[in-house]
Amino acid sequence: QVQPVESGGGSVQAGGSLRLSCAASGYTSNRNCIAWFRQAPGREREAVAAINIGGRNTYYSDSVKGRFTISQDNAKNTVYLQMNSLKPEDAAMYYCAVATGAYCGPYDFYRAPYFSAWGQGTQVTVSS
């Protein structure tokens, strides 16, 4: 069972940057997808970005496109989310989620039930 573990959250001023990490290993399939979701108090969980492990496809929500970059280091079994030009509305708990046995498509990564394993989350705070 893959169990993702997030790290890298923290507090930053608006306009600043943070890099989140998601460590995940133990895949039993060679087709897997990792996504980042976020949830702020009183708001619904929102898909942020996704990447196919070992593949080239990446996906972003419109709210972060051009500011966030998702990448992978397969040697370290880690996926990163580089967040630049952070805004107060980016503040949330960020979760890493893993879909095993299938790649993500442009519509799959929005759907939380597509992902079978979730991390505990890492908090991102952005002050104005």
C-alpha positions in Angstrom: 0.0 0.0 0.0 1.4 3.3 -1.1 1.3 5.9 1.7 2.3 9.5 0.7 3.9 11.8 3.1 3.9 15.6 2.6 6.4 18.1 3.9 7.4 21.7 3.2 4.5 23.7 4.3 4.9 26.9 6.3 4.1 30.6 6.5 5.0 33.1 3.8 4.1 36.6 2.8 2.1 37.3 -0.3 4.3 37.2 -3.3 6.6 34.6 -1.7 7.4 31.0 -2.6 7.2 27.6 -1.0 8.1 24.1 -2.2 6.0 21.2 -1.0 7.3 17.6 -1.2 5.4 14.4 -1.4 7.3 11.2 -0.8 5.6 8.0 -2.0 7.0 4.6 -2.7 5.9 0.9 -2.9 4.0 1.1 -6.1 2.7 -2.2 -7.4 1.9 -0.8 -10.8 4.0 1.1 -13.4 1.1 3.5 -14.1 0.6 5.9 -11.2 -0.5 9.5 -10.7 0.2 11.9 -7.9 -1.9 15.0 -7.3 -2.0 17.9 -4.9 -5.3 19.0 -3.4 -5.9 21.8 -1.0 -8.7 22.7 1.4 -9.2 25.9 3.3 -11.6 26.2 6.3 -15.2 26.4 5.1 -14.3 25.6 1.5 -14.5 22.5 -0.6 -11.4 20.4 -1.3 -9.8 21.7 -4.6 -7.5 19.9 -7.0 -4.4 21.9 -7.6 -2.0 20.0 -9.9 -1.2 16.4 -10.9 1.6 14.5 -12.6 1.9 11.0 -14.1 4.8 9.2 -12.4 7.4 8.4 -15.0 5.4 10.2 -17.6 5.4 13.7 -19.0 1.9 14.9 -18.5 1.1 17.5 -15.9 -2.2 19.2 -15.1 -3.1 22.4 -13.3 -6.2 24.1 -12.1 -6.8 27.5 -13.6 -6.3 29.1 -10.2 -2.6 28.1 -10.0 -1.6 27.8 -13.7 1.5 29.9 -14.4 2.4 30.2 -10.7 2.7 26.6 -9.5 4.9 23.9 -11.0 4.6 20.1 -10.3 7.7 18.0 -10.9 9.1 14.6 -9.9 12.4 13.1 -8.9 11.9 9.4 -9.5 15.3 8.5 -7.9 13.9 9.9 -4.6 10.3 8.8 -5.1 9.3 12.3 -4.5 6.9 14.8 -6.2 7.3 18.5 -5.7 5.0 21.4 -5.9 6.8 24.7 -6.4 4.5 27.5 -5.5 5.5 31.0 -6.6 3.7 34.4 -6.4 1.6 33.1 -3.5 -1.6 34.8 -2.7 -3.6 34.9 0.5 -6.2 32.8 -1.2 -3.7 30.0 -1.6 -3.6 29.5 2.1 -4.9 26.0 2.9 -4.0 22.5 4.0 -2.3 20.8 1.1 -2.7 17.1 0.6 -0.8 14.7 -1.6 -2.9 12.0 -3.2 -1.9 8.9 -5.2 -3.8 7.0 -7.9 -2.3 3.6 -8.5 -2.7 1.4 -11.6 -3.7 4.3 -13.8 -2.4 7.6 -15.2 -4.3 10.8 -14.8 -6.0 12.5 -17.7 -7.0 16.2 -17.9 -10.3 15.5 -16.1 -9.4 12.7 -13.8 -7.2 14.8 -11.5 -10.1 17.0 -10.4 -11.9 14.0 -8.9 -10.9 13.1 -5.4 -12.3 9.6 -5.6 -9.9 8.8 -8.4 -7.1 8.7 -5.7 -6.8 5.8 -3.3 -4.1 7.0 -0.9 -3.9 10.3 0.8 -1.3 12.0 3.1 -2.0 13.8 6.3 -1.5 17.2 4.8 0.8 20.1 5.3 -0.3 23.6 6.2 0.4 26.6 4.0 -0.3 30.1 5.4 0.0 33.3 3.3 -0.2 36.7 4.9 -1.0 39.8 3.1 
